[in-house]
Amino acid sequence: MTSTRLLLLPLLTPTGAATITAASRLSSSPSPSSSSSSSSSSFSLKVSGPQTLFTRKPWLCGKRHQAIGCLKIEDGNEVQMFGSDDEFGSQLPTQAQTIVEGSGAVLVSEYKPAPDVDYLQELLAIQQQGPRNIGFFGTRNMGFMHQELIEILSYAMVITKNHIFTSGASGTNAAVIRGALRAERPELLTVILPQSLKKQPPESQELLSKVKNVIEKPHNDHLPLIEASRLCNMDIISQVQQVICFAFHDSRLLMETCQEAKNMRKIVTLFYLD
């Protein structure tokens, strides 16, 4: 049973008195013995009189945001109405936020970016601290000082029991092979050629004669070198967990190789020489 009570507040105005007309309607029949009203009621209030002013004061009432609407008449009397704050479209903080952040805090949805997959993979690799299969790629056009640094890096990777995969070209690949051979662990070095050994330059053939694991691809001899190298790089990527590349920004094939490795969720470490 629901009931409604109509409360008329007297407005004491000596001159120019304002009049208030209120109407209330409930969906169910009223009961004189009930002291509570249903939330499905509709309430309308008319105020007639000169110089009316409407103000609103936000309140926190229990678990629900409420607002008080005040109608001020010219003589200073007020009529106050309680209503849901949702009707006004404002967004108030919770009680906990009010204590921590202050009363001026507003609830704003926080944007949470997706985690960086590359960073998480590198962090996981650091935590594992175990031997990995590492693929080395790089440009042929490389100075002597850069080649020395790559030799040292390759040597360090092999003595820490990592398995090195590379190709047989000059420049970066030759430096990787020389560094790995210095570690005297021939089983941890694998060279995959884009074509047959006879297709390699004479200086590369001499260096490759010292490598135990050399994989030739004579079935690609009819292909242009750029296409054979692309297939060779994809083969190396499929066998490693990490890729280390030395390239210039305009090294198209090497950039494609690194992007393909990223797409395959490999750890990619790219060194730019320019």
Number of C-alpha atoms within 10 A of each C-alpha: 13 18 19 18 12 8 7 10 11 11 16 11 13 7 7 10 15 18 11 15 10 12 10 12 14 16 11 12 10 15 13 10 9 12 11 12 15 13 8 10 14 11 10 9 11 10 15 13 13 11 10 13 11 11 10 13 11 14 15 14 9 8 8 12 18 19 21 17 17 17 18 17 21 16 16 10 15 16 17 15 12 12 13 14 19 13 9 10 8 11 13 21 18 17 14 9 15 14 11 10 12 12 13 10 15 15 12 9 6 6 6 6 6 6 8 8 12 14 11 12 15 16 11 11 16 10 9 10 8 10 13 17 19 25 24 24 26 28 18 14 12 16 11 10 9 14 19 16 14 22 23 17 15 26 24 16 21 24 15 12 14 18 22 24 24 25 25 26 23 20 20 27 23 23 25 29 28 21 22 27 21 16 17 13 15 17 12 20 24 22 22 19 24 29 24 15 20 12 15 17 12 11 11 18 15 11 15 20 11 13 17 15 16 17 16 18 14 14 11 18 15 9 12 10 14 11 13 18 19 15 16 20 26 13 13 23 26 12 12 19 17 20 22 15 20 22 22 17 12 9 13 10 17 21 17 13 20 22 14 16 22 17 9 12 14 20 22 22 13 17 13 11 14 7
